[in-house]
Amino acid sequence: MKLQQLRCLKAVVESGLNVTEAAERLFTSQPGVSRQIRMLEDELGVLLFQRSGKHLTHVTPEGRQILARAERILAEVDGIRSLAADFSDERRGLLRLATTHTQARYFLPPRIDAFRHDYPEVRLQIEQGGPADIARMAASGEVDFGIATEGVAQNRERVMLPAYRWHHCLVVPRDHPLARTPPADLAAVAAHPLVTYVHGFTGRGQLERDFRAADLEPDVVLSAADSDVIKAYVRLGLGVGLIARMAYEPDEDADLVSIDARHLFTEQVTRVGFNRGMFMRGYMYDFLALLAPHLTLERVDRALHAADQKGVDAVFADVALPRY
């Protein structure tokens, strides 16, 4: 069994069983990938994929179990390489992040700027996507850290570190009735059409739970993944905007009024997720500390050695998370 065979297996699955795309990922040929898969199946004596003619149709149950172990083996191999690189030059390397628009646009820029100042020779790769994309990239090892508020599933193979708390605010034009009389309860908010995030983004799920708990069904007239899109349609008078408070910029949004909504909606927690077996280089610990001061090397190591997510949460039980 060769590592290249395991890489081919992983690449084919991540490419949606498209062998040509998998070959492009691996900078090799389509026949070469097919040959490596066949050789692996012959050696193991099991089918990893079901086929229809020359096409792969789905991963077999045996293939799924072997893939899970292959991913762990490849992660360990990457960790060995990173360890060697850390010993040879701890200030060079690669840091790969996946995050949502709100984090990338409003929270990360000053932290990224500080990190680049401290580590100018560490190459950064930042992927922006939805929570499902972030969860997939973190699980497959395509990125080192996934940063999101919801959607990054918790399991025994993944560590989820609490980074900071934040809350929503309402944004309206200056002549809107709510600008004169801020809402005292959710009913006053639900009386207006709303413009907010799409399902699965930036706390939308919790917003819906808060409305349901008050036996209300809001009239959401537009859903967007981008806070700037929400604000654009608020300016057009389409409805009341419901956004992350950090997405309101007093200078750029001077034509809008921000209304504190922390008394109306449940506070949110943004987390950093990564695979438990990942080798943590020195600059990765420093990046986490830039995200949130409580993510110290000592606490992160304790979280890495916790048996499950409950153990991880216990490490930070006495920490007052920063609020934005």
N, C-alpha and C positions, 0 to 999 in steps of 0.2 A: 504494500500500500504506500502510495506516494502523496506528499502534500499537494502536488499539483492536481491530483485526482479529487482530493477534498475541496480544493479551490474551485474546480470545475463544477462539482456538485452544488456548492453554495452559490456560485454565479448563475447557474441555470435556474435555480429556484428563485433567486432575487430578480431575475430577468423575466419572470412570468412564464418559464419553460420555453423561452425563445432562445434557442441554441446560438443563433447568429448574433444576437445582442450580447449573450454571455461571452462569446468569443471576442467581441469588440472590447468588452470590459477587461478581458484578460490579455488583450493584445496578441491574440493567437487566431488560428483558423477554426471555422465551424467543424470541419472534419476532425480536427485535432481534439476539440472538446468532446465530440461524440465518441471518439475512440477512447478517451480517458474514462468517460462514464461507463462504457462497455467493459473496459478492463477492470474497473472497480467492481462492477456487478459480477463479472466472472470470478474474480478473486474471492468475493464475499459469498457468492452462491445465492444471492437474492436479487430480485428486481427492485431497483430504486424508483423507477418510473413506469407507469402504464403507457402503452403506445397505441396509436392508431396509424398504421402504415409507418411513415418516417417521422411522424409528429408525436411529441410527448403530450399526453393528455392530463395527467395528474401524478402527484407524488404518492407512492404506495405507503401504507402504514409503516412498513419496515424502513422505507426511505426517510420518513419523517423522523423516526428515532435515530437513525444513523446521521442525518443532517444535524440534529441537535448536538450530538457528540462531536461531529466534525467542526461545528462552529466554535465549540469550546476549545478544541485542539488548535484551531487557527488563531483564536484569540490569545492562547498561551504562546504560540509562536511569535505573534506580533509583540507580545509583552517581552519576550526574550530579546527581540530586536531593539525595542525601546530601551530596555535595561542596558544593553550594550551601548546604545547611542547616548544614554544618560551618563554612563561612565566616561565615554570618550569626549563628549562636549555637552554639558548640561544646559547650555544657553542656546542651543540650536534644536530645531525639531519642527513638528507640525501639531497644530491644535485645531480640531474640527468640531464645529458647533452646529446645532440645528435648533431653530427657535421660531416663534411666531412673529408676525408683523409688529405687534405692539411692543414686544420685548426688543426686537431689532431696531425699531424706530425711536423708541423713547427711553428705554432703560439701559440698553447695552452700550451706546456710543461712548460715554465718558469712561466706562470700565475698559472697553476695547482700546481706547486711546491711551489710558494709563498702562495697560498691559503691553502695548506695542512700544511704549517708551522704555519699559523695563526689559523687554525681550525683543529687540529689533530684529533678531535673526531667527525668531520662531515664526514660521509661516502660518497664517490664519486662513481657514476655510469656513465660511458661514453660509449655511443653507437655511432659507426661509421657507416655511411650509405650514400645513395644518397640523393639529395635534396627532392625527393618525400617522402622518408622514414622519413626524418627529419620533414617535414611538417605534415605528418600523426601522428608521435609521439607527436609533440607539440600540435596539435589540440586535440588529445585524452587525453592529460594529462599524457601520459606515461613518459614524461620527463618534467623537469621544464623549461629549456632553449634549444632552437634550434639555432645553430650558422651556418650560411651559407651565401654565396654570392648571390645565386639565388635559386628559386624554393620554398621558404617558402612563400606561398600565403598570401597576405594581406587581412584582412577583419575586420569587426567591433569588432569581438571577440578576435582579436589578436593584440598585441602591437609589433611593429618592431622598435628596437632602432638601430640607426647607430653607429657602433663600430669603424671602421677604413677604410681608403682607401688604395688601393694597385694597382699595375700595373703588366703587364706581361713583361717578358723578353724572348729573344731568347737564346737558348743554342746550341752550335755547337762544334765539335772537333777543336782542335787548328790549324789544317791544312786546315780547311774549308775556301772557298773564302770569306764568310761573316765575318770571323774573321779578315781578312785583310781590307775589305771594308764594313763597316757596312751599312745596307740598309737605304736609304734616304726616301723611300716611301714604301707603301704596295705592289706595283708591284714588287719591288726587293725581297720581302719576298715570294710572290706568285709564283715567278719563280722557287722555290725549293719545293720538296715534304715536307710536314709538319707532325710532330708527336705532338699531343696535346691531350687535355682532351675530354672525351666523352660528348655527348649532355647533357646539364643540369648541368654540373659540372664546378666549378671554372671559371666562366665567359665565357664559350664556346659560349653561345648564343650571347653575345655582340661581341665576335670576329667575328662571322659569319655576324653580322649586319655591322661591320666595313668594312669587305671585300665587302659585297654587296653594301655599300654606295660608294665604289671606283670602282664598276662594275667589280669586280674580283671574280673568283671562285677558291679557293685554292685546291691543291691536297693533301688532308689529307690521308696519307697512313696508319696511325695507330692512334686509339683513345684509351685512357686509363683513368681510374679514379685516378690513382696513379702517382704522379710526378716522383717517383723513377723508375717506369716502362718506362715512357717517356724518362728519361735520359739514361736508359739502352739501348734503341733502337737507340738513338742518337749516343751513343758510337759505335754501330754496323754499323753506316753509313746509316741507313734507311732514315733519313731525318733531317730537322731542327726542333729542339724542341721549342715549345711555351708553357711556363709554368709560374706560378706565381713567381714573382721575389724572394719572401721569400723562395721558394723551391730550390734556387741555394745556395749551401753551399761552400764557397771558399776553405775550407780545404779538404772536401770530394770530391768536384767536380773539383779539380785542373786540371784535364785532359780536362775539357771543358771550353769554353769561354762564359761568360754571356754578352749579348749585350742589352743595354737599349732599350726598345721599347715603352717608355711612349709617344713618339712623334708619334707613329704609331697607338696605340690602346687606346680606351676609358678607363679611369680610373674606377676601380671597387670599390664598397662599400660592406663590410661584415656587416651583421646585426645580432642582437640577437632578437629572437622572443619568445614570451610567451603569454599565455592566460590572457586576461584582468582580469578575476575573480580570478586569482591565489593569494593566500596569500603570501606576500613577507616577509620572515624571515630576520633577521638582517644579517646573513652571506650571504644571496643571494645578498643583496645590496652591500656588500663588494666584492663579487665575480665580480659583474658588474664593480665596480670601478677598480678592478685589470685588467679586460679586456681592459678598456679604461678610462683614468682619468676624462673625461667629463661626464661619466655615474655616476654622483653624486646622492645621495639619493634625494636631492631636485628636480633635473631634472627628474629623473625616476618617482617620485611621480607625477610631473606635466604631464608627458607623460601618466601615468596611468589614469589620470582624463581627458585627452583630449577626445573629442567626436569621433574622427576618426583618420585615419593615417595622414591626412593633419595636424591635430592639433598636432600629435606627432612630425612630421617633423618640425613644427613651433618652437617647444621647442628647437630644435638643429640648427635652421637656422643660428645663429650667432657663431656657434662652428666650429673651424678649426679642422677637424678630423685628428688624427695622420695618417701618411703615412708610408707604409712598401714596 
